[in-house]
Amino acid sequence: MVELLGAVDIRALASKLDVTPTKKLGQNFVTDPNTIRRIVTAAKLRGQEVVVEIGPGLGSLTLGLLEVAQKVIAVEIDPKMAAELETTISNRAPGTDFTLVRNDALKVTELPASPDALVANLPYNISVPVLLHFLEQFPTIQKGLVLVQAEVAHRLAATPGSKIYGVPSVKLAWYADSYLAGNVGRNIFWPVPNVDSALVFFAKRAVALGSEELRLATFEVADAAFGQRRKTLRQALAVWAGSAAEAERILIEAGVSPQARGEELDVHQFLAIAKARQ
């Protein structure tokens, strides 16, 4: 039996630890058990998964995950919260399979078990880098759900042709198909943030788009294209290719109009450009 944390519990834990959530770390704790269960449901866990959670904080989402997942591995950088988290789990989720990794999520390159899923309430200041880092480092991850700032969520799940479509959209699309899985109200967080939040679900591609070398090359093209997103690809990729003329040659070979802009291309077209240069 798992006992979830409520708003009173979270404030009591924070007071005990003398923890004040900081904007610098992008910390906002989810205080509503119903929202926690909604997040876990949206993650589509079947019960056999090894789930990795990034930034568990005081353990609200961790406990929700332990109600469903076979095993949860949580990565926490804050020493005070990490120390208390193990006590919280042993008290509120006895007998569950939980492992704590005390480290900076952006520096984690190995885990005690291979994760099948990633579910996390990500600090807004590192949400995209940490998500991409885990997808790169842990190819066993097959699906996931992240709670992030709404603006970031829309960017991650954006499709070509949108003004918010950009580098994060292309890089997540390399690994997985994604979609917006709902909004989360401000009032269930403590402290209440001054931005909206949303959920993004992703499912790994059954077949990888290419090798690690091709992934890096494709990401390089996307970075160059969106580095000057208002310019045509012929101009935006000139430095990357060596000259505008060479960029045009590569684009034509890839079947992409030199007059197109980065926001019009999907991940397959960025990959085609990377291949055409090789």
Backbone as CSV, one residue per row, in Angstrom:
resi,resn,N_x,N_y,N_z,CA_x,CA_y,CA_z,C_x,C_y,C_z
1,MET,0.856,-1.197,0.000,0.000,0.000,0.000,0.895,1.251,0.000
2,VAL,0.644,2.143,-0.957,1.419,3.380,-1.069,0.558,4.546,-0.607
3,GLU,1.124,5.392,0.235,0.413,6.564,0.739,1.007,7.823,0.097
4,LEU,0.219,8.491,-0.729,0.709,9.672,-1.428,0.813,10.886,-0.502
5,LEU,1.599,11.841,-0.932,1.763,13.094,-0.184,0.685,14.101,-0.574
6,GLY,0.184,14.826,0.416,-0.740,15.922,0.158,-0.051,17.251,0.420
7,ALA,-0.775,18.332,0.249,-0.198,19.673,0.416,0.367,19.891,1.816
8,VAL,-0.361,19.423,2.833,0.085,19.595,4.223,1.378,18.810,4.458
9,ASP,1.426,17.573,3.920,2.624,16.734,4.071,3.845,17.393,3.439
10,ILE,3.659,17.951,2.256,4.777,18.556,1.521,5.316,19.781,2.253
11,ARG,4.418,20.601,2.751,4.875,21.775,3.497,5.578,21.359,4.792
12,ALA,5.081,20.298,5.422,5.700,19.810,6.661,7.105,19.284,6.384
13,LEU,7.255,18.539,5.283,8.576,18.016,4.916,9.540,19.150,4.588
14,ALA,9.053,20.115,3.832,9.900,21.251,3.453,10.341,22.030,4.689
15,SER,9.418,22.201,5.636,9.740,22.909,6.874,10.766,22.134,7.694
16,LYS,10.580,20.815,7.779,11.500,19.952,8.524,12.919,20.048,7.964
17,LEU,13.003,20.104,6.628,14.312,20.135,5.970,14.850,21.560,5.802
18,ASP,14.005,22.540,6.161,14.354,23.942,5.929,14.634,24.175,4.442
19,VAL,13.747,23.599,3.625,13.871,23.709,2.164,12.919,24.784,1.661
20,THR,13.453,25.714,0.927,12.636,26.717,0.248,12.829,26.517,-1.250
21,PRO,11.768,26.113,-1.968,11.915,25.913,-3.423,12.464,27.165,-4.082
22,THR,13.426,26.996,-4.955,14.073,28.159,-5.568,13.784,28.260,-7.053
23,LYS,13.698,29.505,-7.521,13.516,29.730,-8.959,14.774,29.318,-9.721
24,LYS,15.935,29.464,-9.061,17.206,29.116,-9.708,17.201,27.660,-10.155
25,LEU,16.658,26.774,-9.307,16.604,25.351,-9.643,15.295,24.984,-10.336
26,GLY,14.417,25.967,-10.512,13.155,25.699,-11.192,12.263,24.752,-10.424
27,GLN,12.306,24.801,-9.092,11.581,23.839,-8.269,10.144,24.278,-8.003
28,ASN,9.207,23.400,-8.331,7.805,23.581,-7.989,7.249,22.202,-7.663
29,PHE,6.788,22.007,-6.444,6.323,20.693,-6.018,4.833,20.522,-6.300
30,VAL,4.459,19.358,-6.830,3.049,19.045,-7.067,2.441,18.613,-5.737
31,THR,1.371,19.288,-5.308,0.807,19.050,-3.977,-0.509,18.275,-3.994
32,ASP,-1.018,17.947,-5.161,-2.341,17.325,-5.264,-2.230,15.854,-5.677
33,PRO,-2.622,14.913,-4.807,-2.526,13.483,-5.135,-3.306,13.089,-6.394
34,ASN,-4.452,13.724,-6.626,-5.235,13.389,-7.824,-4.479,13.748,-9.102
35,THR,-3.766,14.880,-9.062,-2.961,15.275,-10.221,-1.808,14.290,-10.414
36,ILE,-1.217,13.840,-9.316,-0.137,12.853,-9.408,-0.646,11.589,-10.101
37,ARG,-1.812,11.115,-9.690,-2.367,9.890,-10.318,-2.712,10.138,-11.779
38,ARG,-3.162,11.343,-12.085,-3.467,11.687,-13.481,-2.189,11.653,-14.327
39,ILE,-1.093,12.182,-13.779,0.196,12.173,-14.488,0.663,10.746,-14.728
40,VAL,0.566,9.912,-13.697,0.995,8.511,-13.812,0.146,7.773,-14.846
41,THR,-1.155,8.037,-14.853,-2.044,7.413,-15.841,-1.669,7.834,-17.255
42,ALA,-1.351,9.123,-17.422,-0.978,9.641,-18.744,0.331,9.044,-19.247
43,ALA,1.156,8.522,-18.310,2.433,7.912,-18.701,2.255,6.520,-19.299
44,LYS,1.032,5.971,-19.211,0.688,4.682,-19.827,1.588,3.543,-19.344
45,LEU,1.828,3.514,-18.050,2.622,2.426,-17.486,1.745,1.179,-17.354
46,ARG,2.328,0.034,-17.680,1.576,-1.219,-17.626,1.876,-2.029,-16.362
47,GLY,2.887,-1.604,-15.589,3.163,-2.296,-14.340,4.443,-3.107,-14.326
48,GLN,5.029,-3.328,-15.498,6.267,-4.112,-15.558,7.499,-3.238,-15.759
49,GLU,7.296,-1.923,-15.817,8.393,-1.035,-16.213,9.363,-0.715,-15.074
50,VAL,10.617,-0.503,-15.503,11.610,0.146,-14.648,11.572,1.618,-15.064
51,VAL,11.140,2.471,-14.156,10.945,3.889,-14.474,12.074,4.716,-13.867
52,VAL,12.643,5.622,-14.662,13.596,6.581,-14.112,12.877,7.918,-13.964
53,GLU,13.039,8.501,-12.787,12.458,9.809,-12.492,13.594,10.791,-12.222
54,ILE,13.510,11.960,-12.811,14.555,12.973,-12.643,14.027,14.074,-11.721
55,GLY,14.791,14.404,-10.705,14.410,15.471,-9.781,13.175,15.154,-8.974
56,PRO,13.189,14.081,-8.167,12.001,13.689,-7.401,11.623,14.658,-6.286
57,GLY,12.584,15.484,-5.853,12.283,16.455,-4.803,11.856,15.777,-3.517
58,LEU,10.660,16.092,-3.059,10.159,15.533,-1.800,9.451,14.194,-1.987
59,GLY,9.250,13.774,-3.244,8.739,12.427,-3.495,7.286,12.292,-3.906
60,SER,6.616,13.398,-4.231,5.193,13.322,-4.620,4.967,12.369,-5.791
61,LEU,5.660,12.638,-6.890,5.496,11.813,-8.091,6.113,10.431,-7.892
62,THR,7.204,10.356,-7.149,7.865,9.073,-6.888,6.876,8.084,-6.288
63,LEU,6.136,8.521,-5.282,5.153,7.646,-4.633,4.051,7.228,-5.603
64,GLY,3.620,8.167,-6.443,2.612,7.834,-7.451,3.107,6.786,-8.430
65,LEU,4.362,6.904,-8.806,4.956,5.924,-9.724,5.088,4.563,-9.060
66,LEU,5.434,4.553,-7.770,5.609,3.283,-7.053,4.289,2.533,-6.870
67,GLU,3.161,3.232,-7.026,1.852,2.551,-7.000,1.683,1.635,-8.203
68,VAL,2.391,1.968,-9.293,2.169,1.269,-10.559,3.406,0.538,-11.071
69,ALA,4.559,1.210,-11.069,5.768,0.664,-11.706,6.352,-0.520,-10.931
70,GLN,7.082,-1.348,-11.648,7.771,-2.468,-11.010,8.939,-1.968,-10.168
71,LYS,9.658,-0.954,-10.718,10.811,-0.390,-10.030,10.938,1.076,-10.405
72,VAL,11.342,1.905,-9.457,11.580,3.319,-9.734,13.006,3.679,-9.322
73,ILE,13.714,4.303,-10.258,15.053,4.836,-9.989,14.925,6.354,-10.049
74,ALA,15.225,7.018,-8.945,15.104,8.478,-8.894,16.483,9.121,-8.836
75,VAL,16.677,10.169,-9.636,17.950,10.892,-9.685,17.749,12.262,-9.046
76,GLU,18.430,12.494,-7.927,18.266,13.739,-7.188,19.622,14.360,-6.863
77,ILE,19.742,15.658,-7.139,21.006,16.372,-6.906,21.054,17.037,-5.529
78,ASP,19.881,17.389,-4.980,19.835,18.108,-3.709,20.090,17.146,-2.540
79,PRO,21.175,17.318,-1.785,21.521,16.357,-0.726,20.496,16.277,0.402
80,LYS,19.899,17.408,0.771,18.911,17.388,1.851,17.664,16.612,1.446
81,MET,17.181,16.876,0.230,15.977,16.190,-0.225,16.253,14.715,-0.504
82,ALA,17.435,14.414,-1.010,17.801,13.022,-1.260,17.809,12.222,0.042
83,ALA,18.361,12.814,1.091,18.437,12.132,2.383,17.044,11.831,2.930
84,GLU,16.141,12.783,2.813,14.788,12.603,3.347,13.944,11.691,2.461
85,LEU,14.223,11.684,1.166,13.402,10.915,0.223,13.386,9.427,0.572
86,GLU,14.530,8.880,0.917,14.581,7.447,1.240,13.720,7.128,2.461
87,THR,13.694,8.045,3.432,12.851,7.857,4.619,11.377,7.932,4.231
88,THR,11.047,8.907,3.390,9.656,9.067,2.932,9.170,7.813,2.224
89,ILE,9.998,7.274,1.340,9.612,6.077,0.580,9.454,4.877,1.510
90,SER,10.387,4.701,2.433,10.290,3.542,3.341,9.060,3.641,4.238
91,ASN,8.665,4.873,4.606,7.483,5.066,5.454,6.179,4.941,4.680
92,ARG,6.156,5.480,3.476,4.899,5.579,2.731,4.731,4.545,1.618
93,ALA,5.808,3.876,1.245,5.712,2.841,0.199,6.574,1.636,0.575
94,PRO,6.332,1.064,1.767,7.163,-0.065,2.207,7.032,-1.264,1.265
95,GLY,8.153,-1.932,1.048,8.130,-3.134,0.211,8.218,-2.864,-1.276
96,THR,8.234,-1.596,-1.692,8.347,-1.281,-3.122,9.817,-1.251,-3.524
97,ASP,10.060,-1.367,-4.800,11.427,-1.417,-5.335,11.853,-0.015,-5.749
98,PHE,12.656,0.615,-4.909,13.066,1.995,-5.136,14.574,2.133,-4.960
99,THR,15.213,2.843,-5.898,16.637,3.124,-5.793,16.872,4.611,-6.026
100,LEU,17.679,5.201,-5.166,18.004,6.620,-5.291,19.418,6.787,-5.827
101,VAL,19.561,7.611,-6.859,20.872,7.964,-7.412,21.120,9.428,-7.077
102,ARG,22.146,9.680,-6.301,22.459,11.061,-5.895,23.467,11.639,-6.877
103,ASN,22.964,12.398,-7.797,23.842,12.939,-8.843,23.113,14.029,-9.607
104,ASP,23.895,14.788,-10.365,23.360,15.768,-11.303,22.851,14.989,-12.513
105,ALA,21.570,15.145,-12.826,20.963,14.379,-13.921,21.716,14.548,-15.238
106,LEU,22.269,15.734,-15.475,22.989,15.981,-16.731,24.341,15.268,-16.788
107,LYS,24.771,14.703,-15.643,26.053,13.997,-15.610,25.890,12.487,-15.477
108,VAL,24.652,12.022,-15.389,24.391,10.590,-15.229,24.616,9.858,-16.549
109,THR,25.489,8.856,-16.511,25.750,8.050,-17.715,25.450,6.577,-17.491
110,GLU,25.156,6.199,-16.242,24.751,4.825,-15.971,23.786,4.800,-14.795
111,LEU,22.938,3.789,-14.774,21.949,3.620,-13.729,22.016,2.193,-13.205
112,PRO,21.500,1.931,-12.011,21.568,0.583,-11.445,20.747,-0.466,-12.198
113,ALA,19.842,-0.024,-13.047,19.067,-0.931,-13.909,18.717,-0.173,-15.178
114,SER,18.431,-0.910,-16.238,18.094,-0.271,-17.518,16.644,0.206,-17.498
115,PRO,16.419,1.510,-17.642,15.047,2.023,-17.577,14.260,1.752,-18.856
116,ASP,12.972,1.445,-18.677,12.063,1.263,-19.822,11.289,2.542,-20.101
117,ALA,11.139,3.357,-19.051,10.327,4.573,-19.180,10.943,5.705,-18.354
118,LEU,10.654,6.929,-18.776,11.102,8.125,-18.061,9.864,8.943,-17.730
119,VAL,9.676,9.240,-16.465,8.555,10.076,-16.044,9.100,11.099,-15.068
120,ALA,8.852,12.386,-15.311,9.451,13.396,-14.442,8.726,14.732,-14.514
121,ASN,8.753,15.424,-13.378,8.366,16.830,-13.306,9.685,17.585,-13.417
122,LEU,9.994,18.057,-14.618,11.332,18.592,-14.880,11.450,20.078,-14.542
123,PRO,12.530,20.453,-13.862,12.779,21.877,-13.621,12.859,22.608,-14.961
124,TYR,12.177,23.743,-15.068,12.045,24.376,-16.384,13.363,24.836,-16.984
125,ASN,14.370,25.101,-16.107,15.614,25.653,-16.656,16.510,24.613,-17.329
126,ILE,16.259,23.319,-17.082,17.086,22.281,-17.725,16.241,21.208,-18.408
127,SER,14.959,21.476,-18.597,14.048,20.416,-19.055,14.438,19.788,-20.389
128,VAL,14.738,20.613,-21.391,15.083,20.054,-22.712,16.445,19.358,-22.692
129,PRO,17.498,19.991,-22.177,18.797,19.308,-22.152,18.777,17.981,-21.398
130,VAL,18.084,17.932,-20.269,18.097,16.701,-19.473,17.282,15.598,-20.142
131,LEU,16.189,15.946,-20.775,15.395,14.950,-21.502,16.207,14.350,-22.650
132,LEU,16.844,15.197,-23.438,17.642,14.721,-24.569,18.854,13.917,-24.085
133,HIS,19.444,14.330,-22.966,20.586,13.612,-22.405,20.190,12.180,-22.046
134,PHE,19.033,12.002,-21.419,18.614,10.653,-21.012,18.235,9.794,-22.216
135,LEU,17.639,10.389,-23.230,17.310,9.615,-24.441,18.580,9.176,-25.161
136,GLU,19.606,10.025,-25.109,20.885,9.675,-25.731,21.612,8.599,-24.930
137,GLN,21.642,8.744,-23.623,22.421,7.847,-22.769,21.759,6.496,-22.518
138,PHE,20.429,6.453,-22.549,19.718,5.232,-22.180,18.747,4.799,-23.283
139,PRO,19.285,4.116,-24.288,18.458,3.691,-25.427,17.365,2.687,-25.064
140,THR,17.409,2.129,-23.844,16.354,1.188,-23.441,15.037,1.897,-23.137
141,ILE,15.079,3.224,-22.941,13.846,3.976,-22.664,12.931,3.894,-23.888
142,GLN,11.735,3.356,-23.685,10.793,3.164,-24.786,9.671,4.202,-24.836
143,LYS,9.442,4.826,-23.688,8.359,5.823,-23.642,8.585,6.723,-22.439
144,GLY,7.809,7.776,-22.379,7.960,8.663,-21.234,6.932,9.765,-21.203
145,LEU,6.908,10.440,-20.074,6.008,11.569,-19.891,6.739,12.602,-19.055
146,VAL,6.767,13.833,-19.538,7.414,14.905,-18.772,6.427,16.036,-18.527
147,LEU,6.484,16.556,-17.308,5.710,17.734,-16.927,6.674,18.910,-16.987
148,VAL,6.396,19.844,-17.880,7.298,20.968,-18.103,6.495,22.259,-18.267
149,GLN,7.193,23.358,-18.289,6.569,24.656,-18.573,5.812,24.542,-19.896
150,ALA,4.608,25.088,-19.960,3.749,24.919,-21.136,4.440,25.333,-22.431
151,GLU,5.162,26.435,-22.372,5.867,26.915,-23.568,6.859,25.861,-24.077
152,VAL,7.562,25.217,-23.145,8.520,24.169,-23.507,7.795,22.942,-24.050
153,ALA,6.685,22.591,-23.415,5.901,21.438,-23.865,5.439,21.608,-25.310
154,HIS,4.925,22.793,-25.624,4.444,23.059,-26.980,5.597,23.027,-27.985
155,ARG,6.774,23.477,-27.553,7.944,23.452,-28.426,8.386,22.017,-28.706
156,LEU,8.404,21.194,-27.657,8.832,19.800,-27.812,7.917,19.032,-28.764
157,ALA,6.619,19.263,-28.635,5.649,18.498,-29.420,5.263,19.165,-30.742
158,ALA,5.875,20.306,-31.055,5.508,21.054,-32.269,5.843,20.278,-33.540
159,THR,5.092,20.565,-34.585,5.311,19.934,-35.895,5.730,21.001,-36.911
160,PRO,6.331,20.585,-38.029,6.800,21.549,-39.033,5.706,22.516,-39.467
161,GLY,6.129,23.760,-39.702,5.196,24.787,-40.155,4.730,25.698,-39.040
162,SER,5.026,25.324,-37.812,4.623,26.123,-36.664,5.729,27.097,-36.285
163,LYS,5.348,28.249,-35.764,6.348,29.241,-35.349,7.155,28.775,-34.142
164,ILE,6.588,27.854,-33.359,7.302,27.358,-32.174,8.089,26.089,-32.467
165,TYR,7.975,25.581,-33.686,8.751,24.407,-34.093,10.216,24.812,-34.214
166,GLY,11.098,24.013,-33.614,12.510,24.382,-33.647,13.415,23.237,-33.264
167,VAL,14.580,23.558,-32.758,15.585,22.549,-32.436,15.065,21.485,-31.462
168,PRO,14.424,21.866,-30.334,13.918,20.821,-29.429,12.937,19.875,-30.111
169,SER,12.089,20.413,-30.987,11.100,19.588,-31.701,11.800,18.546,-32.570
170,VAL,12.809,18.988,-33.323,13.535,18.097,-34.236,14.305,17.043,-33.450
171,LYS,14.962,17.452,-32.376,15.802,16.515,-31.623,14.971,15.462,-30.894
172,LEU,13.818,15.853,-30.336,12.953,14.840,-29.724,12.396,13.912,-30.794
173,ALA,12.045,14.472,-31.962,11.496,13.667,-33.057,12.501,12.639,-33.577
174,TRP,13.794,12.895,-33.398,14.799,11.897,-33.796,14.568,10.587,-33.037
175,TYR,14.244,10.718,-31.770,14.095,9.543,-30.913,12.682,8.980,-30.876
176,ALA,11.693,9.865,-30.943,10.340,9.430,-30.605,9.260,10.275,-31.264
177,ASP,8.062,9.698,-31.313,6.868,10.462,-31.657,6.328,11.038,-30.356
178,SER,5.836,12.265,-30.386,5.369,12.882,-29.148,4.072,13.640,-29.368
179,TYR,3.365,13.882,-28.272,2.163,14.707,-28.343,1.885,15.325,-26.976
180,LEU,1.118,16.420,-26.983,0.715,17.072,-25.736,-0.318,16.185,-25.047
181,ALA,-0.092,15.930,-23.756,-0.966,14.999,-23.024,-1.809,15.702,-21.967
182,GLY,-1.944,17.017,-22.081,-2.809,17.739,-21.158,-2.122,18.887,-20.444
183,ASN,-2.924,19.770,-19.891,-2.415,20.909,-19.123,-2.516,20.622,-17.632
184,VAL,-1.671,21.280,-16.869,-1.695,21.129,-15.409,-1.819,22.518,-14.801
185,GLY,-2.842,22.709,-13.988,-3.114,24.024,-13.401,-2.027,24.506,-12.455
186,ARG,-1.891,25.808,-12.349,-0.856,26.396,-11.491,-1.102,26.122,-10.010
187,ASN,-2.387,26.035,-9.639,-2.710,25.989,-8.207,-2.359,24.671,-7.529
188,ILE,-1.955,23.657,-8.290,-1.583,22.385,-7.646,-0.082,22.345,-7.342
189,PHE,0.625,23.422,-7.685,2.055,23.499,-7.383,2.297,24.335,-6.128
190,TRP,3.382,24.020,-5.448,3.881,24.881,-4.375,5.384,25.065,-4.570
191,PRO,5.855,26.295,-4.653,5.042,27.523,-4.727,4.311,27.601,-6.070
192,VAL,3.268,28.430,-6.104,2.503,28.586,-7.345,3.372,29.308,-8.370
193,PRO,3.637,28.665,-9.525,4.495,29.307,-10.527,3.758,30.413,-11.271
194,ASN,4.521,31.274,-11.937,3.879,32.342,-12.718,3.806,31.966,-14.197
195,VAL,3.935,30.664,-14.467,3.801,30.152,-15.838,2.900,28.924,-15.809
196,ASP,2.312,28.612,-16.964,1.488,27.414,-17.082,2.386,26.196,-17.328
197,SER,1.847,25.020,-17.033,2.587,23.776,-17.240,1.763,22.815,-18.086
198,ALA,2.448,21.895,-18.741,1.764,20.923,-19.585,2.553,19.617,-19.628
199,LEU,1.862,18.570,-20.048,2.456,17.232,-20.135,2.782,16.889,-21.582
200,VAL,3.928,16.255,-21.789,4.299,15.751,-23.114,4.564,14.252,-22.984
201,PHE,3.844,13.471,-23.768,4.089,12.024,-23.821,4.904,11.719,-25.061
202,PHE,5.846,10.791,-24.941,6.598,10.377,-26.121,6.735,8.860,-26.168
203,ALA,6.737,8.324,-27.372,6.920,6.892,-27.596,8.067,6.703,-28.567
204,LYS,9.032,5.910,-28.173,10.248,5.696,-28.953,9.930,5.113,-30.321
205,ARG,10.699,5.508,-31.293,10.553,4.943,-32.633,10.929,3.466,-32.609
206,ALA,10.164,2.639,-33.316,10.441,1.193,-33.340,11.798,0.917,-33.981
207,VAL,12.122,1.709,-34.988,13.414,1.557,-35.677,14.124,2.915,-35.627
208,ALA,15.364,2.905,-35.171,16.136,4.149,-35.082,16.327,4.760,-36.463
209,LEU,16.353,6.077,-36.538,16.498,6.760,-37.825,17.890,6.606,-38.418
210,GLY,18.874,6.352,-37.566,20.238,6.232,-38.088,21.235,5.989,-36.978
211,SER,22.492,5.957,-37.355,23.580,5.707,-36.414,23.817,6.926,-35.519
212,GLU,24.679,6.749,-34.525,25.040,7.862,-33.650,25.731,8.965,-34.448
213,GLU,26.535,8.568,-35.415,27.218,9.547,-36.266,26.206,10.381,-37.053
214,LEU,25.182,9.714,-37.579,24.149,10.424,-38.339,23.291,11.307,-37.426
215,ARG,23.062,10.831,-36.200,22.302,11.660,-35.252,23.033,12.979,-34.996
216,LEU,24.305,12.896,-34.724,25.088,14.102,-34.458,25.106,15.028,-35.677
217,ALA,25.233,14.432,-36.860,25.261,15.222,-38.100,23.910,15.905,-38.339
218,THR,22.820,15.176,-38.065,21.472,15.735,-38.246,21.219,16.867,-37.261
219,PHE,21.650,16.684,-36.019,21.476,17.725,-35.000,22.273,18.974,-35.377
220,GLU,23.421,18.772,-35.995,24.255,19.893,-36.432,23.529,20.700,-37.509
221,VAL,22.878,20.014,-38.424,22.106,20.688,-39.479,20.964,21.493,-38.855
222,ALA,20.241,20.865,-37.929,19.110,21.547,-37.284,19.578,22.782,-36.517
223,ASP,20.676,22.644,-35.789,21.217,23.781,-35.038,21.552,24.946,-35.980
224,ALA,22.157,24.613,-37.134,22.533,25.651,-38.096,21.291,26.287,-38.729
225,ALA,20.313,25.452,-39.083,19.106,25.946,-39.745,18.309,26.896,-38.845
226,PHE,18.182,26.526,-37.576,17.388,27.346,-36.667,18.204,28.443,-36.008
227,GLY,19.522,28.390,-36.161,20.365,29.469,-35.669,20.078,30.761,-36.409
228,GLN,19.594,30.620,-37.654,19.194,31.788,-38.459,17.865,31.448,-39.126
229,ARG,16.862,31.221,-38.313,15.609,30.646,-38.801,14.858,31.530,-39.796
230,ARG,15.134,32.826,-39.822,14.424,33.694,-40.766,15.022,33.627,-42.171
231,LYS,16.224,33.067,-42.256,16.880,32.985,-43.565,16.494,31.689,-44.280
232,THR,16.639,31.706,-45.604,16.438,30.477,-46.355,17.550,29.504,-45.988
233,LEU,17.317,28.244,-46.227,18.321,27.231,-45.874,19.620,27.437,-46.653
234,ARG,19.510,27.962,-47.848,20.729,28.222,-48.636,21.660,29.167,-47.871
235,GLN,21.073,30.160,-47.230,21.858,31.124,-46.472,22.172,30.611,-45.063
236,ALA,21.167,30.035,-44.405,21.335,29.592,-43.021,22.390,28.492,-42.886
237,LEU,22.527,27.662,-43.930,23.479,26.540,-43.871,24.817,26.855,-44.547
238,ALA,25.008,28.104,-44.950,26.230,28.471,-45.690,27.496,28.210,-44.883
239,VAL,27.509,28.610,-43.631,28.702,28.396,-42.801,28.905,26.908,-42.549
240,TRP,27.822,26.216,-42.242,27.875,24.758,-42.009,28.430,24.021,-43.220
241,ALA,27.994,24.412,-44.413,28.398,23.713,-45.642,29.725,24.205,-46.203
242,GLY,30.137,25.421,-45.812,31.369,25.996,-46.347,31.109,27.175,-47.256
243,SER,29.939,27.201,-47.867,29.532,28.323,-48.716,28.058,28.166,-49.044
244,ALA,27.436,29.249,-49.475,26.018,29.188,-49.852,25.827,28.284,-51.069
245,ALA,26.777,28.325,-51.997,26.680,27.484,-53.202,26.735,26.006,-52.837
246,GLU,27.630,25.660,-51.895,27.740,24.258,-51.469,26.492,23.840,-50.693
247,ALA,25.950,24.756,-49.892,24.706,24.465,-49.178,23.585,24.167,-50.167
248,GLU,23.519,24.956,-51.242,22.490,24.749,-52.266,22.654,23.383,-52.936
249,ARG,23.904,23.022,-53.241,24.166,21.713,-53.874,23.693,20.571,-52.978
250,ILE,24.028,20.664,-51.676,23.654,19.613,-50.724,22.138,19.528,-50.587
251,LEU,21.494,20.683,-50.498,20.039,20.716,-50.350,19.341,20.088,-51.554
252,ILE,19.796,20.430,-52.741,19.192,19.869,-53.966,19.383,18.353,-53.985
253,GLU,20.567,17.913,-53.601,20.829,16.462,-53.565,19.922,15.760,-52.551
254,ALA,19.593,16.479,-51.465,18.733,15.907,-50.428,17.244,16.004,-50.773
255,GLY,16.943,16.673,-51.871,15.550,16.819,-52.275,14.814,17.907,-51.512
256,VAL,15.581,18.881,-51.007,15.002,19.989,-50.229,15.244,21.300,-50.970
257,SER,14.218,22.129,-51.063,14.364,23.408,-51.747,15.340,24.313,-51.003
258,PRO,16.320,24.888,-51.696,17.247,25.832,-51.062,16.535,27.081,-50.527
259,GLN,15.326,27.339,-51.026,14.558,28.514,-50.590,13.681,28.224,-49.369
260,ALA,13.647,26.963,-48.950,12.852,26.594,-47.777,13.521,27.137,-46.510
261,ARG,12.775,27.139,-45.431,13.318,27.527,-44.125,13.242,26.332,-43.181
262,GLY,14.070,26.375,-42.155,14.162,25.248,-41.238,12.835,24.809,-40.658
263,GLU,11.968,25.769,-40.375,10.700,25.434,-39.722,9.750,24.634,-40.623
264,GLU,10.094,24.515,-41.909,9.247,23.750,-42.836,9.646,22.278,-42.910
265,LEU,10.814,21.917,-42.373,11.358,20.570,-42.559,11.076,19.653,-41.368
266,ASP,10.781,18.383,-41.677,10.665,17.418,-40.585,12.020,16.752,-40.350
267,VAL,12.090,15.893,-39.348,13.364,15.292,-38.967,13.957,14.448,-40.098
268,HIS,13.097,13.828,-40.914,13.584,12.999,-42.024,14.305,13.849,-43.072
269,GLN,13.820,15.067,-43.281,14.473,15.957,-44.247,15.808,16.488,-43.716
270,PHE,15.859,16.770,-42.395,17.146,17.161,-41.803,18.148,16.014,-41.922
271,LEU,17.676,14.794,-41.735,18.533,13.620,-41.882,19.017,13.483,-43.333
272,ALA,18.131,13.730,-44.284,18.501,13.637,-45.699,19.611,14.639,-46.045
273,ILE,19.529,15.831,-45.453,20.561,16.851,-45.681,21.886,16.395,-45.099
274,ALA,21.837,15.844,-43.893,23.063,15.347,-43.259,23.709,14.251,-44.094
275,LYS,22.881,13.358,-44.632,23.393,12.257,-45.463,23.984,12.792,-46.763
276,ALA,23.359,13.804,-47.345,23.803,14.345,-48.630,25.178,15.001,-48.529
277,ARG,25.535,15.421,-47.341,26.839,16.072,-47.184,27.968,15.049,-47.058
278,GLN,27.630,13.844,-46.647,28.678,12.842,-46.381,29.327,12.322,-47.650
